[in-house]
Amino acid sequence: MAGQLVDRVALITGASRGIGRCMAELFAQEGASVALVARSADALQDVSDAIIGRGGRALALPTDLVDPDAGSAAVERAQEEFGRIDVLINNAGGSSFMAPVAESRMSGVAKTMALNFDATLRMIQAVVPGMTARGRGSIVNVSSVTALRASPLLGHYGAAKAAVVSITQTLGVELAPTGVRVNALVPGWIATDLTEFLRGDDALEASILDRVPMHRWGTPDEIASAALFLASDASSFMTGQSLIVDGGLSANP
Ligand SMILES: NC(=O)c1ccc[n+]([C@@H]2O[C@H](COP(=O)([O-])OP(=O)(O)OC[C@H]3O[C@@H](n4cnc5c(N)ncnc54)[C@H](OP(=O)(O)O)[C@@H]3O)[C@@H](O)[C@H]2O)c1
């Protein structure tokens, strides 16, 4: 099979829907064996069945990444099935509430950090020993434009995603001599379940799109194609960087 990820094994978190599902399908199409992580077993199995039905290799690994031991168990299972992990995509994430920073409950902030930052770091720690031993690997951490600028009502989420950008830079430098690359992918506003409530409110949607120079929502495949670039050898001289895919939002003064 021709493709940019032939003979590669990719573990993708948040693969049950949205951006992660799109990445899983694209990576499989490009030749990767894909290990799929999310909580919803049925949705994950659907993604896996669809990939296998098209001749690809996939494994559904239902996992709650907020559980401190669950991520490393999924990594072990994927390694047993496929022999190794060449690519880790830390895509699971999101926020379950909106509030001004000064009024945010610390329990809510901790939950947001647990999913977006702690789980990301634990997955990295689980795959890095195998990657460094083989002298090869690519890790892509999904951040958000909320990490780069003020994000009223989403400050807790932006802080977690900024922490993701920060460890990406440091890991990129620390791991560069080992052959393992680490980059962040920074989406703007993308049409998925996560942002559905915003599209349901005309005034809110208009206020969001007014600031996006392309004046539209991004699509999951526009993020998946950027993830493919970072995951594959197409970005072989790139590490510790953030690739912003946001319709021009962060360039807007
Ligand atoms: N959509 C946007 O506008 C946007 C913008 C910037 C950044 N992002 C980031 O892009 C990534 C994907 O977002 P999306 O829009 O595709 O979101 P989504 O449609 O809500 O999908 C989120 C994915 O994460 C999984 N997930 C959530 N909690 C989990 C947990 N505790 N353990 C394991 N998996 C979990 C979900 O599956 P289960 O529910 O089955 O667990 C789902 O597969 C996230 O990191 C998000 O922060 C999105």
The ligand as a Tripos MOL2 file, in Angstrom:
@<TRIPOS>MOLECULE
LIG
   48    52     1     0     0
SMALL
NO_CHARGES

@<TRIPOS>ATOM
      1 N1        -13.2950   21.6180   17.9060 N.am      1 LIG1
      2 C1        -12.5630   22.7120   18.0810 C.2       1 LIG1
      3 O1        -12.9550   23.8340   17.7500 O.2       1 LIG1
      4 C2        -11.1880   22.5930   18.6990 C.ar      1 LIG1
      5 C3        -10.3730   23.7240   18.6670 C.ar      1 LIG1
      6 C4         -9.1000   23.6630   19.2330 C.ar      1 LIG1
      7 C5         -8.6580   22.4880   19.7970 C.ar      1 LIG1
      8 N2         -9.4820   21.3930   19.8370 N.ar      1 LIG1
      9 C6         -8.9580   20.1870   20.4590 C.3       1 LIG1
     10 O2         -8.9820   19.1420   19.5030 O.3       1 LIG1
     11 C7         -9.1450   17.9030   20.1670 C.3       1 LIG1
     12 C8        -10.3050   17.1360   19.5530 C.3       1 LIG1
     13 O3        -11.4540   17.9510   19.6670 O.3       1 LIG1
     14 P1        -12.8450   17.6170   18.9550 P.3       1 LIG1
     15 O4        -13.4110   18.9080   18.5560 O.co2     1 LIG1
     16 O5        -12.7020   16.5220   17.9770 O.co2     1 LIG1
     17 O6        -13.6810   17.1260   20.2400 O.3       1 LIG1
     18 P2        -14.8390   16.0470   20.3980 P.3       1 LIG1
     19 O7        -15.6190   15.8860   19.1470 O.co2     1 LIG1
     20 O8        -15.5480   16.4140   21.6700 O.co2     1 LIG1
     21 O9        -13.9970   14.7000   20.6430 O.3       1 LIG1
     22 C9        -13.2350   14.5640   21.8170 C.3       1 LIG1
     23 C10       -12.6240   13.1770   21.8210 C.3       1 LIG1
     24 O10       -11.9320   12.9880   23.0760 O.3       1 LIG1
     25 C11       -12.4100   11.7990   23.7080 C.3       1 LIG1
     26 N3        -12.3500   11.9230   25.1460 N.ar      1 LIG1
     27 C12       -12.9320   12.8720   25.9260 C.ar      1 LIG1
     28 N4        -12.6890   12.6250   27.2200 N.ar      1 LIG1
     29 C13       -11.9370   11.5000   27.2730 C.ar      1 LIG1
     30 C14       -11.3860   10.7160   28.3210 C.ar      1 LIG1
     31 N5        -11.5550   11.0550   29.6110 N.pl3     1 LIG1
     32 N6        -10.6780    9.6130   28.0120 N.ar      1 LIG1
     33 C15       -10.5030    9.2380   26.7170 C.ar      1 LIG1
     34 N7        -11.0020    9.9420   25.6760 N.ar      1 LIG1
     35 C16       -11.7110   11.0540   25.9640 C.ar      1 LIG1
     36 C17       -13.8430   11.6680   23.1960 C.3       1 LIG1
     37 O11       -14.3100   10.3350   23.2290 O.3       1 LIG1
     38 P3        -15.2320    9.7080   24.3750 P.3       1 LIG1
     39 O12       -16.2760   10.7280   24.7220 O.co2     1 LIG1
     40 O13       -15.7380    8.4690   23.7270 O.co2     1 LIG1
     41 O14       -14.2880    9.4270   25.5040 O.co2     1 LIG1
     42 C18       -13.6840   12.0920   21.7430 C.3       1 LIG1
     43 O15       -13.1970   11.0160   20.9700 O.3       1 LIG1
     44 C19        -9.3180   18.2320   21.6580 C.3       1 LIG1
     45 O16        -8.0780   18.1310   22.3110 O.3       1 LIG1
     46 C20        -9.7700   19.6710   21.6380 C.3       1 LIG1
     47 O17        -9.4600   20.3360   22.8380 O.3       1 LIG1
     48 C21       -10.7300   21.4110   19.2790 C.ar      1 LIG1
@<TRIPOS>BOND
     1     1     2 1
     2     2     3 2
     3     2     4 1
     4     4     5 ar
     5     4    48 ar
     6     5     6 ar
     7     6     7 ar
     8     7     8 ar
     9     8     9 1
    10     8    48 ar
    11     9    10 1
    12     9    46 1
    13    10    11 1
    14    11    12 1
    15    11    44 1
    16    12    13 1
    17    13    14 1
    18    14    15 2
    19    14    16 1
    20    14    17 1
    21    17    18 1
    22    18    19 2
    23    18    20 1
    24    18    21 1
    25    21    22 1
    26    22    23 1
    27    23    24 1
    28    23    42 1
    29    24    25 1
    30    25    26 1
    31    25    36 1
    32    26    27 ar
    33    26    35 ar
    34    27    28 ar
    35    28    29 ar
    36    29    30 ar
    37    29    35 ar
    38    30    31 1
    39    30    32 ar
    40    32    33 ar
    41    33    34 ar
    42    34    35 ar
    43    36    37 1
    44    36    42 1
    45    37    38 1
    46    38    39 2
    47    38    40 1
    48    38    41 1
    49    42    43 1
    50    44    45 1
    51    44    46 1
    52    46    47 1
@<TRIPOS>SUBSTRUCTURE
     1 LIG1         1 GROUP 0 **** ****
